[in-house]
């Protein structure tokens, strides 16, 4: 067994006072008390990255930044693979583009072709435009089998959010905002390589409620919560393929900012506190505990469900 054989949860965060000067860390949590066990030794290439999000699938982690750097990492073996440059061309090949940014991505598995794939979004900022149009988004897809990127079409009229996303069973999901400031959920099927759109729970109202995508009992779920206030109840909604059903609500929790996810057995909830600490809430005992993990104050923490992987990234 590997060095992570007894670990099934990881937490991503940042150390340091500046988001672009901070240091990325990924902590392994011990079982069963969910306290920090140790920080993973990251690939050396990570030091040159400016991270927004880490995607995970079957024990592999996909790490990328807004400049186009990206890699796949297997923490079980320590092996990592730097991915080739974008297929979308250089900035100077697009007249009038003042700046470009890879602002959002996702990573998952295609069971039909037995291939790991990454999808990422590129924004083009034009010198004379204050507002960004959806037409200015470009999307590309990476295949581990072919070790290459290719452009793909994107039809939803909405901008996905990098810090409100999750992979579940062949699909990647993002909360997104359309041109009229309405929220919806965008999904990407790694087998069909197509995007779809889902509604959000009716109670999710811009300006008054926040939402976080999570996996609950193997299904897509959304946690909604009031933005204001120090004592926040959290509502957990589960998607059944046609509509949302409220699974349950928590009692008001003091000093909690947002829900990061649940344990696989559904008995433990993990949250980020108002002081950017990683919290553990026992749903049966109704006990809220501080695990001792802290994060940079402007970057969201991220909960990663982990399994050992024997996938080889080269040869």
C-alpha positions as CSV (number, residue, x, y, z in Angstrom):
1,X,0.0,0.0,0.0
2,X,1.1,3.6,-0.7
3,X,1.8,6.4,1.7
4,X,-1.8,7.6,1.4
5,X,-3.4,4.2,1.9
6,X,-5.1,5.2,5.1
7,X,-6.3,8.6,3.9
8,X,-9.6,9.4,2.2
9,X,-9.9,13.1,2.7
10,X,-7.6,16.0,1.6
11,X,-8.0,19.7,2.2
12,X,-6.6,22.4,-0.1
13,X,-5.8,25.9,1.0
14,X,-3.2,28.7,0.9
15,X,-0.6,29.9,3.4
16,X,0.6,33.5,3.2
17,X,-0.9,37.0,3.0
18,X,-1.3,37.3,-0.8
19,X,-3.3,35.1,-3.0
20,X,-0.8,35.2,-5.8
21,X,2.2,35.1,-3.4
22,X,0.7,32.5,-1.1
23,X,1.8,28.9,-0.9
24,X,-0.5,26.1,-2.0
25,X,-0.9,23.3,0.5
26,X,-2.9,20.1,0.5
27,X,-3.3,18.5,3.9
28,X,-4.2,14.8,4.5
29,X,-6.7,14.3,7.2
30,X,-6.4,11.5,9.8
31,X,-9.2,9.1,10.5
32,X,-11.5,9.2,12.4
33,X,-11.1,12.6,14.0
34,X,-10.4,14.5,10.7
35,X,-7.4,16.4,12.2
36,X,-4.5,17.3,9.9
37,X,-2.1,14.4,9.5
38,X,0.6,15.9,7.3
39,X,0.9,18.1,4.2
40,X,1.5,16.3,0.9
41,X,4.8,17.0,-0.9
42,X,3.8,18.8,-4.1
43,X,5.6,18.4,-7.4
44,X,8.3,21.0,-7.9
45,X,6.6,22.4,-10.9
46,X,3.7,23.6,-8.7
47,X,5.9,26.4,-7.3
48,X,5.6,28.2,-10.7
49,X,1.8,28.0,-10.7
50,X,-0.8,30.5,-9.6
51,X,-3.7,28.3,-8.6
52,X,-7.4,28.8,-8.6
53,X,-8.7,25.3,-8.2
54,X,-7.7,21.7,-7.9
55,X,-9.9,19.0,-9.6
56,X,-9.8,15.4,-8.5
57,X,-11.0,12.1,-10.0
58,X,-10.2,8.5,-8.9
59,X,-7.1,9.5,-6.9
60,X,-5.6,11.8,-9.6
61,X,-5.4,15.6,-9.1
62,X,-5.5,18.1,-11.9
63,X,-3.9,21.4,-11.1
64,X,-3.9,24.5,-13.3
65,X,-3.6,28.3,-13.2
66,X,-4.9,31.3,-15.1
67,X,-1.8,31.6,-17.3
68,X,-2.3,28.1,-18.9
69,X,0.0,26.0,-16.8
70,X,-1.4,22.6,-16.0
71,X,-0.5,19.2,-14.7
72,X,-1.9,15.9,-13.6
73,X,-0.5,14.4,-10.4
74,X,-0.9,11.0,-8.8
75,X,-0.1,11.5,-5.1
76,X,-0.1,7.7,-4.5
77,X,2.9,7.2,-6.7
78,X,4.3,10.7,-6.7
79,X,4.3,10.8,-10.5
80,X,3.1,13.9,-12.3
81,X,2.7,15.0,-15.9
82,X,3.0,18.5,-17.2
83,X,0.4,19.1,-19.9
84,X,1.2,20.6,-23.3
85,X,0.4,24.3,-24.1
86,X,-3.1,25.4,-25.1
87,X,-4.4,24.6,-28.6
88,X,-6.2,28.0,-28.7
89,X,-3.2,29.9,-30.0
90,X,-1.3,32.9,-28.6
91,X,-2.8,36.2,-27.6
92,X,-1.2,38.1,-30.4
93,X,-3.1,36.0,-32.9
94,X,-6.4,37.6,-31.7
95,X,-6.6,41.3,-32.8
96,X,-7.8,43.6,-30.1
97,X,-7.4,41.2,-27.2
98,X,-5.7,43.0,-24.3
99,X,-5.5,40.1,-21.9
100,X,-6.4,36.4,-21.7
101,X,-7.2,34.2,-18.6
102,X,-7.9,30.5,-18.1
103,X,-10.4,31.2,-15.4
104,X,-12.1,27.8,-14.9
105,X,-11.5,24.1,-15.4
106,X,-12.6,20.6,-14.6
107,X,-11.1,17.1,-14.6
108,X,-12.8,13.7,-14.9
109,X,-13.0,10.2,-16.4
110,X,-14.5,9.0,-19.6
111,X,-15.6,5.4,-19.1
112,X,-16.4,4.8,-22.8
113,X,-12.9,5.5,-24.0
114,X,-11.2,4.7,-20.6
115,X,-9.6,8.1,-20.7
116,X,-8.9,10.9,-18.3
117,X,-9.8,14.3,-19.6
118,X,-9.6,18.0,-18.5
119,X,-11.8,20.8,-19.8
120,X,-10.9,24.5,-19.3
121,X,-12.3,27.9,-20.2
122,X,-10.4,30.8,-21.6
123,X,-11.6,34.4,-21.4
124,X,-10.5,37.1,-23.9
125,X,-10.6,40.6,-22.6
126,X,-10.8,43.3,-25.3
127,X,-9.3,46.8,-25.0
128,X,-12.5,48.6,-25.9
129,X,-15.0,46.4,-24.0
130,X,-15.8,46.9,-20.3
131,X,-18.2,44.0,-20.2
132,X,-17.2,40.4,-21.3
133,X,-19.6,38.7,-23.6
134,X,-20.1,34.9,-23.6
135,X,-18.9,34.9,-27.2
136,X,-15.5,35.8,-25.8
137,X,-15.2,32.5,-24.0
138,X,-13.2,29.6,-25.6
139,X,-13.1,26.1,-24.3
140,X,-10.6,23.3,-24.9
141,X,-10.5,19.6,-23.9
142,X,-7.4,17.6,-23.0
143,X,-7.1,13.8,-23.4
144,X,-4.6,11.8,-21.4
145,X,-4.7,9.0,-24.0
146,X,-3.6,11.3,-26.8
147,X,-1.7,13.8,-24.6
148,X,-3.3,16.7,-26.5
149,X,-5.8,19.6,-26.3
150,X,-8.6,20.2,-28.8
151,X,-11.1,23.1,-29.1
152,X,-14.7,22.2,-28.3
153,X,-17.9,24.2,-28.6
154,X,-19.7,25.9,-25.7
155,X,-23.3,27.0,-26.1
156,X,-24.6,27.8,-22.6
157,X,-25.0,31.6,-22.3
158,X,-23.4,31.7,-18.8
159,X,-20.1,32.1,-17.1
160,X,-19.1,29.1,-14.9
161,X,-17.5,29.8,-11.5
162,X,-14.2,28.1,-10.7
163,X,-14.7,27.8,-7.0
164,X,-18.2,26.3,-7.1
165,X,-17.7,23.1,-9.0
166,X,-17.4,19.3,-8.5
167,X,-16.8,16.1,-10.4
168,X,-19.4,13.2,-10.0
169,X,-19.4,9.9,-11.9
170,X,-18.4,11.0,-15.4
171,X,-19.7,14.5,-15.2
172,X,-18.3,17.9,-14.1
173,X,-20.6,20.5,-12.7
174,X,-20.3,24.3,-12.2
175,X,-22.5,27.0,-10.7
176,X,-22.8,29.6,-13.4
177,X,-24.2,33.1,-13.9
178,X,-26.0,34.1,-17.2
179,X,-26.1,37.5,-18.8
180,X,-29.1,38.6,-16.8
181,X,-27.4,37.7,-13.5
182,X,-29.5,34.5,-13.0
183,X,-27.8,31.4,-11.6
184,X,-27.9,28.0,-13.1
185,X,-25.8,24.8,-13.2
186,X,-23.7,23.7,-16.1
187,X,-22.6,20.1,-16.6
188,X,-20.0,18.6,-18.9
189,X,-20.3,14.9,-20.0
190,X,-16.8,13.6,-20.4
191,X,-18.0,10.7,-22.7
192,X,-20.2,12.7,-25.0
193,X,-18.1,15.9,-24.6
194,X,-21.2,18.0,-24.4
195,X,-22.5,20.7,-22.0
196,X,-26.0,20.7,-20.4
197,X,-27.8,23.2,-18.2
198,X,-29.7,22.5,-14.9
199,X,-31.8,24.9,-12.8
200,X,-30.7,25.8,-9.3
201,X,-33.0,25.3,-6.2
202,X,-35.7,27.9,-6.2
203,X,-34.5,29.4,-2.9
204,X,-31.1,30.4,-4.3
205,X,-31.6,34.1,-4.7
206,X,-28.8,36.4,-5.9
207,X,-27.6,38.8,-3.1
208,X,-29.3,37.0,-0.3
209,X,-28.2,33.4,-0.5
210,X,-25.0,31.6,-1.3
211,X,-24.6,28.1,-2.7
212,X,-22.0,25.4,-2.9
213,X,-22.0,22.3,-5.1
214,X,-21.2,19.1,-3.3
215,X,-21.6,15.3,-3.7
216,X,-24.2,13.8,-1.3
217,X,-24.7,10.0,-1.2
218,X,-23.3,9.8,-4.8
219,X,-25.6,12.4,-6.2
220,X,-25.3,16.1,-7.2
221,X,-26.3,18.3,-4.3
222,X,-26.4,22.0,-3.5
223,X,-26.0,23.6,-0.1
224,X,-27.8,26.9,0.1
225,X,-27.3,29.4,3.0
226,X,-28.0,33.0,3.9
227,X,-25.1,35.3,3.0
228,X,-25.6,37.7,5.9
229,X,-25.5,36.9,9.6
230,X,-23.3,35.0,12.0
231,X,-25.7,32.2,12.8
232,X,-26.4,30.4,9.5
233,X,-28.7,27.4,8.9
234,X,-27.7,25.3,5.8
235,X,-30.2,23.6,3.5
236,X,-29.1,20.5,1.5
237,X,-30.8,20.0,-1.8
238,X,-30.3,16.8,-3.9
239,X,-30.9,16.5,-7.7
240,X,-32.9,13.4,-8.7
241,X,-32.5,13.9,-12.4
242,X,-35.6,16.0,-12.9
243,X,-36.0,18.3,-9.9
244,X,-34.4,19.3,-6.5
245,X,-35.5,17.8,-3.2
246,X,-34.6,19.3,0.1
247,X,-32.8,16.5,2.0
248,X,-32.5,18.2,5.3
249,X,-31.5,21.5,7.1
250,X,-29.0,22.0,9.8
251,X,-29.6,24.0,12.9
252,X,-28.1,27.6,12.8
253,X,-24.3,27.3,13.2
254,X,-22.3,30.1,14.6
255,X,-19.1,31.3,13.1
256,X,-19.5,29.3,9.8
257,X,-19.0,30.8,6.3
258,X,-19.9,27.9,4.0
259,X,-20.2,24.1,3.6
260,X,-17.3,22.3,1.8
261,X,-18.7,18.8,1.7
262,X,-19.7,15.7,3.5
263,X,-18.1,12.4,4.4
264,X,-19.0,9.4,2.3
265,X,-21.3,8.0,5.0
266,X,-23.1,11.4,5.3
267,X,-22.6,11.6,9.0
268,X,-19.9,14.3,9.0
269,X,-20.1,17.8,7.4
270,X,-17.0,19.9,6.7
271,X,-17.1,23.7,6.7
272,X,-15.0,26.8,6.4
273,X,-15.3,29.1,9.4
274,X,-15.7,32.9,9.4
275,X,-12.0,33.2,10.4
276,X,-11.0,30.8,7.6
277,X,-10.6,27.8,9.7
278,X,-11.4,24.2,8.6
279,X,-14.3,22.9,10.7
280,X,-15.9,19.5,11.3
281,X,-19.5,19.1,12.3
282,X,-20.8,15.8,13.6
283,X,-24.4,15.6,12.3
284,X,-25.4,12.9,14.9
285,X,-23.8,14.4,18.0
286,X,-24.4,18.0,16.7
287,X,-20.9,19.0,17.6
288,X,-18.8,21.6,15.8
289,X,-15.0,21.3,16.1
290,X,-12.0,23.2,14.8
291,X,-9.5,20.9,13.2
292,X,-6.6,23.3,13.5
293,X,-6.2,24.0,9.7
294,X,-6.2,27.6,8.5
295,X,-6.4,29.2,5.1
296,X,-5.5,32.5,3.4
297,X,-8.5,34.8,4.1
298,X,-9.6,35.5,0.5
299,X,-9.3,32.0,-1.0
300,X,-11.9,29.3,-0.4
301,X,-10.8,26.1,1.1
302,X,-11.5,22.9,-0.9
303,X,-12.5,19.4,0.3
304,X,-11.1,16.6,-1.8
305,X,-12.3,13.0,-1.5
306,X,-9.3,10.8,-2.1
307,X,-8.7,7.1,-3.1
308,X,-5.4,5.5,-3.9
309,X,-4.6,5.3,-7.7
310,X,-2.5,2.9,-9.7
311,X,-2.9,5.0,-12.9
312,X,0.4,5.6,-14.8
313,X,0.8,9.0,-16.3
314,X,3.6,8.1,-18.7
315,X,4.3,5.3,-21.1
